[in-house]
Amino acid sequence: MSRQEKVIYALGFFDGVHKGHQAILETARQLARETGMRPGVFTYENHPQSVVGGSAPPLLTTPEERRALFAHYGMEEIVMIPFDAHFSAQTPEEFLRMLIEDYRCGGLCCGDNFHFGAKAAGNASLLLELCQKLGLFCRVASPVLEKGKTVSSTLIRTLLREGDAQEAFRCLGRPFSLAGEIVHGDGRGHRLGIPTINLTPPEGALWPRVGVYATLTQMEDGETWPSLTNVGMRPTFRTQGEATMETHLTGFQGNLYGRRVRVWFWAYLREEQKFENATLLVEQIAKDTKRTQQLLQSLDRSDIYDLP
């Protein structure tokens, strides 16, 4: 097998494909250039914690979004397999042999906190050691820091739960987003003169902190509209029920039901609150919309990707 047929794989789950992950992917690309191999990523459809921990954390990205981001960052070979009990029982040595025999592996890259093999027995140091024994290239990417903190999926989840959409943006390298199909609501926004769309995010996706956000809504054709998104319970009109995600597109006219859109979260504006009447709510939404338009003026549209 020639070197040109072999692949340098970046290893990890890569939820969010954030700046720390991007550094690992770039390390794989660089090593591939140096060795004449192809850059790739070896990852999983489902979060490993869904098998070894009993449940997965809320996810920042779907498998389809991760695939698109891997391609965006230059990965020519994308292997995404189910993570199951059989796979999790492999020893570190068995894992590497599988990569060599089944996936044309010529080298590996990971982050310094990478673990692999049964009961997470392997770490970055062991990976370097085993690769040397097996004749594989190997490189460990340094962590990426933002404001003195290591960028990680866990950190970004915490930021979004706190409503810090802009710090999450800095860690991701793009605004956090959720995509889904527009479903029918109760039509109350239309009756108030502020029609909204109701989005159903993918199952298992992370929802940001309850509140009102300045957002940008992207259509399937790539067209974008300034928007205002409320995540929460709509307390002015109801006292119970499941949380919803409602978005008002500034200036948009038309029917979007059944279409797929993506909402990019740019900034947290305020907490969700109960108003004494609909008039006060409409007045507040007008203020929020004006502020949203001002905030979005500083958004670089090149940070908005065409994700599935």
SULGIRA-V694719 format. One line per field, one symbol per residue. ss: DSSP state (H for helix, E for strand, - for the rest). phi: phi as a letter, one per 30 degrees, with the letter a starting at -180 (. if undefined). psi: psi as a letter, one per 40 degrees, with the letter a starting at -180 (. if undefined). A space follows every 50 residues. Layout:
BEGIN
ss = ???
phi = ???
psi = ???
END
This chain:
BEGIN
ss = --HHH-EEEEE-------HHHHHHHHHHHHHHHHH--EEEEEEE----HH HH------E---HHHHHHHHHH----EEEEE---HHHH---HHHHHHHHH HHH-EEEEEEE---EE-HHH-EEHHHHHHHHHHH--EEEEE---EE--EE --HHHHHHHHH---HHHHHHHH---EEEEEEEE----HHHH-----EEEE E---E-----EEEEEEEE-----EEEEEEEEE-----------EEEEEE- ---------EEEEEEEEEEE-------HHHHHHHHHHHHHHHHHHH---- HHH-----
phi = .dddddbccdckdidjhdddddddddddddddddciccdabcbbdcdedd cdcjacdecdbdedddeddedeciddbccbcdcbdddddddedddddddd dcbhdcabbacdcdbaiehhdcbddddedddddcicdabcdddccbhicd daddddedddddidddddedddiaddbbblddcdccidddddibebcccc dddiddcdeelcbdbbccdddjdbbeabbcclchddcacajddbbcbccd idbkcceidcbbccccadcaddbccdaddddddddddddddddddddcdd dddccdcd
psi = hiddeihhhhhidfhdfaddddddddddddddddefahhihhaidihdee deediiihidiiddddddddddeehdhhhhihhadddeeiiddddddddd deefheiiiiieehiiihffdiaddddddddddefiiihhiiihihfeih hidddddddddeegddddddddeiiiihiiihihaeeddddeegiiihhh iiheihhiihahihihhhideehihiihhhhaegedeieiaiiihhhhhh ehhiheheihihhhhdihdiihihididdddddddddddddddddedehh eeehigi.
END
